[in-house]
Amino acid sequence: MTDPELPVVISERRRLINLAYRLLGSLAEAEDVVQETYARWYALSELQRREVHTPGAWFTTVAGRICLDLLGSARARRESYVGEWIPEPVPDRAEWLGGPVPADPADRVTLDESISMAFLVVLDSMTPAERVAFVLHDVFRYSFAEVAEVVGRTPAACRQLASSARGRIRTSRSPSTDERAGVVRAFKHAWETTNIEALVALLDPQAIATADSGGLVPAFFHPIVGGDRIARTWMEIAARNSLPTLVERTVNGQPGLVAQVDGVTVSVYAFDIADARITRIWAIRNPEKLRVWM
């Protein structure tokens, strides 16, 4: 017999992946959360499922609680991680969510900004409860009463959690996509032509570059601070090996670069940009985080 709730269950998948990815910073873990949420739904009796008046709210509550539990143990897992940990990069939303993404234009802006690498890195510095309260309320527009159901605290406490998290988010004007793309394209050209002067000019003097290899492939283990040092490092990379093919791609909703060797993605680069200069570079080299880019 066909499950009458199946269309609702399937329709929730995209939103649950969106939510779990922002909470965990890992597309692979987000997929696992959704599968576990579905497993718990079908573990209910048919009568129990019929008693759920709003299945969407039920799915969100369960997925949010699973993510909260995972976030609680994430810091312990990170202690054994080799080198720096960076959230898993994702390509254009239509690619990683499987097809066109219908959305209200106003919501689209909010959702795209909330998967930027800079945003996810800030989220990762929050406590699990802050992160869940902030993402559910400020990004997905759930009421604090609904957030309280997930976090297991009062609505007033959840309001305070979201407020505390909000204070960590940078509020300066973000450059347009075209501005970002121009800077990234200039960085790509300077790197390909080994023009160190051009690279230095594109980098903020206090820029920071961070690499994530998980110890599985070569990469610098500690962040590099300073535009001059970053430029020299990138020149050393170009001199040490034949430069891979660099392709301009959307990385976490913003212009970025993908490095490929024989058609296989070996690195994904995300950037943060302010005043027409690069302030942060995140180089993701861990092959386990690049599977969706293959």
C-alpha angles and dihedrals in degrees: 000000000000115000106244090209093054096100090052092047092051093045091055094057097083094050093045092051089049091051098043093047092054091047097046105025089224126101091197092054090044090056089050091051091053092049091049090048091053090047090055091048092054091043086068118090118252089253092052091050091050089053091059101095096188110031091182091061090046092053092048093049094049095043091047092052092049090051091048090055092048092049089053091061097035096087091055090051091050091059089071094043113113111238126338121344117224125180114263110268120234130200126228109329092243088059100048095039094045112249138354117344111223109202143147107267091235092052091044091062092050094046095046092050091048093062096050112124091239090054094047092049090055090047089053090059092059128090114260092252093048091050095049094045093047097045095045094046107031100033105029096028098232117161119251089247088059092044089053089059089060101039096041095231135105120280089247091054090049090051089055092048092053091046091052091049092047090058090064095057115098111240102191119122112282116221118247122262090253091052091049092047091052093053093046091048090051090049090051092050093047091050094047091050093041090235102162094179091057091047092052090050091053095049125079109239088241096043119144127212120197127185130200117199101145085224089285099107135018116284139134108275100208129052116265113227124202133042094248093052092047092050091050091048092052090049089051090052090052092047096045097054137015104274112255121234109279117213126187108234139160107262116189092339096311138084112281143147134256121201116210134186115196089344094307119118111238100167140017120202124203122186140200114207134192130171091000092302132104112248099173136024121190113193112193111196102153102119090211088065094048101059094106089054096057 
